[in-house]
Amino acid sequence: MRQNTPTPKEIEVLQAIAVHGTIAAAARSLYISPHTVDAHLDHLRDKSGCRYLTQMIAWAAVNGWLRSEDVLTTEITQRAPRLGEVHGES
């Protein structure tokens, strides 16, 4: 059985990307390598079923794992898909 709930570290990584806008900037802010960020994102892709980073951020926000004020104040949300696309609806 697949566990769909992100770990605290995965949430922290997504929040850092939402706040800082890039994987590299998120890695610097968390004092980890971009490769480690990518590993967390791979796990999140499996858990969320999302293909794109913006979809994962929206998925986490919709599920209450990210604070909306962090997500809504970043440039990345301008590129985010409609929330229906996160769940495969068209």
Residue frames as qw, qx, qy, qz and C-alpha x, y, z in Angstrom:
[[0.000, 0.888, 0.459, 0.000, 0.00, 0.00, 0.00],
 [0.422, 0.400, -0.003, 0.813, 1.35, 3.41, -0.99],
 [0.277, -0.636, -0.423, 0.583, 1.47, 6.13, 1.65],
 [0.302, 0.706, 0.369, 0.523, 0.09, 9.34, 0.09],
 [0.314, -0.942, -0.105, 0.049, 0.80, 11.69, 2.98],
 [0.509, 0.666, -0.323, 0.440, 4.02, 13.68, 2.57],
 [0.688, -0.301, -0.398, 0.527, 6.66, 13.53, 5.27],
 [0.225, -0.901, -0.137, 0.343, 7.46, 16.70, 7.25],
 [0.405, -0.426, 0.424, 0.689, 10.70, 17.07, 5.24],
 [0.298, 0.366, 0.691, 0.547, 8.85, 16.76, 1.92],
 [0.039, -0.895, -0.444, -0.020, 6.43, 19.46, 3.05],
 [0.364, -0.761, 0.103, 0.526, 9.35, 21.64, 4.12],
 [0.410, -0.095, 0.580, 0.698, 10.95, 21.20, 0.68],
 [0.171, 0.624, 0.649, 0.401, 7.72, 22.10, -1.15],
 [0.183, -0.922, -0.281, 0.193, 7.20, 25.13, 1.06],
 [0.413, -0.565, 0.285, 0.656, 10.75, 26.31, 0.39],
 [0.323, 0.189, 0.647, 0.665, 10.19, 25.98, -3.36],
 [0.014, 0.800, 0.573, 0.177, 6.87, 27.83, -3.09],
 [0.292, -0.885, -0.099, 0.349, 8.53, 30.65, -1.14],
 [0.360, -0.592, 0.413, 0.591, 11.84, 30.89, -3.02],
 [0.575, 0.659, -0.068, -0.481, 10.61, 29.99, -6.52],
 [0.629, 0.526, -0.562, -0.109, 13.34, 27.59, -7.65],
 [0.952, -0.181, -0.228, 0.098, 14.82, 24.26, -6.65],
 [0.603, 0.308, -0.320, 0.663, 18.27, 25.79, -6.31],
 [0.144, -0.540, 0.224, -0.799, 17.06, 28.61, -4.06],
 [0.824, -0.426, -0.076, -0.366, 15.03, 26.18, -1.96],
 [0.895, 0.011, -0.313, 0.318, 18.09, 23.93, -1.56],
 [0.334, 0.412, -0.330, 0.781, 20.21, 26.88, -0.40],
 [0.422, -0.540, 0.115, -0.719, 17.56, 27.98, 2.10],
 [0.916, -0.323, -0.036, -0.234, 17.36, 24.46, 3.57],
 [0.194, -0.705, 0.682, 0.010, 21.14, 23.86, 3.51],
 [0.782, 0.045, 0.620, 0.038, 20.73, 20.76, 1.36],
 [0.200, -0.229, 0.648, 0.698, 21.82, 19.96, -2.19],
 [0.555, 0.281, -0.200, -0.757, 19.57, 20.41, -5.22],
 [0.429, 0.119, -0.876, -0.186, 19.97, 16.64, -5.74],
 [0.036, -0.184, -0.852, 0.489, 18.39, 16.05, -2.31],
 [0.406, 0.335, 0.188, -0.829, 15.52, 18.39, -3.23],
 [0.530, 0.256, -0.586, -0.557, 15.03, 16.40, -6.44],
 [0.257, -0.013, -0.960, 0.114, 14.90, 13.16, -4.44],
 [0.187, 0.308, 0.639, -0.680, 12.16, 14.58, -2.21],
 [0.477, 0.375, -0.131, -0.784, 10.29, 15.76, -5.31],
 [0.399, 0.148, -0.847, -0.318, 10.50, 12.27, -6.84],
 [0.070, -0.206, -0.905, 0.364, 8.88, 10.85, -3.71],
 [0.286, 0.408, 0.343, -0.796, 6.21, 13.55, -3.85],
 [0.437, 0.268, -0.521, -0.682, 5.47, 12.77, -7.52],
 [0.309, -0.057, -0.948, -0.058, 4.80, 9.18, -6.54],
 [0.015, -0.336, -0.750, 0.569, 2.59, 10.20, -3.62],
 [0.266, 0.475, 0.184, -0.819, 0.66, 12.95, -5.36],
 [0.586, 0.449, 0.651, 0.177, 0.34, 11.57, -8.86],
 [0.205, 0.934, 0.027, -0.293, 1.29, 15.04, -10.08],
 [0.809, 0.368, 0.134, 0.438, 3.63, 15.47, -13.02],
 [0.319, 0.657, -0.055, 0.681, 4.63, 19.10, -12.53],
 [0.349, -0.052, -0.525, 0.775, 6.04, 21.01, -9.59],
 [0.265, -0.157, 0.041, -0.951, 3.30, 23.62, -9.69],
 [0.708, -0.259, -0.488, -0.440, 0.71, 20.84, -9.50],
 [0.632, -0.166, -0.654, 0.381, 2.45, 19.35, -6.45],
 [0.099, 0.033, -0.353, 0.930, 2.43, 22.73, -4.72],
 [0.509, -0.192, -0.184, -0.819, -1.26, 23.16, -5.50],
 [0.737, -0.196, -0.637, -0.113, -1.95, 19.56, -4.30],
 [0.470, -0.117, -0.608, 0.630, -0.17, 20.25, -1.02],
 [0.118, -0.082, 0.175, -0.974, -1.97, 23.57, -0.53],
 [0.618, -0.217, -0.396, -0.644, -5.39, 22.07, -1.28],
 [0.761, -0.236, -0.601, 0.058, -4.72, 19.31, 1.26],
 [0.465, -0.864, -0.013, -0.190, -3.65, 21.82, 3.92],
 [0.871, -0.205, -0.029, 0.446, 0.01, 20.81, 4.04],
 [0.419, 0.186, 0.040, 0.888, 1.23, 24.22, 2.87],
 [0.020, -0.629, -0.397, 0.668, 0.24, 27.58, 4.26],
 [0.446, 0.728, 0.472, 0.219, -1.74, 29.44, 1.64],
 [0.044, -0.976, 0.053, 0.206, -0.06, 32.75, 2.45],
 [0.441, -0.498, 0.589, 0.459, 3.29, 31.30, 1.39],
 [0.499, 0.280, 0.728, 0.378, 1.92, 29.84, -1.81],
 [0.253, 0.852, 0.454, 0.060, -0.19, 32.83, -2.75],
 [0.119, -0.937, 0.125, 0.304, 2.62, 35.34, -2.33],
 [0.499, -0.363, 0.608, 0.499, 5.01, 33.67, -4.76],
 [0.334, 0.500, -0.436, -0.670, 5.49, 34.02, -8.47],
 [0.046, -0.099, 0.977, 0.181, 5.17, 30.26, -8.92],
 [0.356, 0.439, 0.738, -0.369, 1.39, 30.34, -8.47],
 [0.392, 0.621, -0.129, -0.666, 1.07, 32.40, -11.62],
 [0.331, 0.369, -0.786, -0.369, 2.25, 29.32, -13.51],
 [0.320, 0.000, 0.891, -0.322, 0.12, 26.88, -11.49],
 [0.182, -0.235, -0.800, -0.522, -2.58, 24.91, -13.26],
 [0.578, -0.376, -0.080, -0.720, -6.22, 25.25, -12.40],
 [0.428, -0.337, 0.728, -0.416, -7.00, 23.20, -9.28],
 [0.895, 0.204, 0.183, -0.352, -9.13, 20.80, -11.32],
 [0.672, 0.576, -0.466, 0.008, -6.03, 19.87, -13.32],
 [0.148, -0.532, 0.760, -0.344, -4.31, 18.79, -10.10],
 [0.605, -0.027, 0.709, -0.362, -6.90, 16.06, -9.70],
 [0.238, 0.001, 0.866, 0.440, -7.06, 15.10, -13.36],
 [0.326, 0.690, 0.597, -0.248, -10.34, 16.87, -14.06],
 [0.267, 0.049, 0.399, 0.876, -10.81, 18.92, -17.20]]
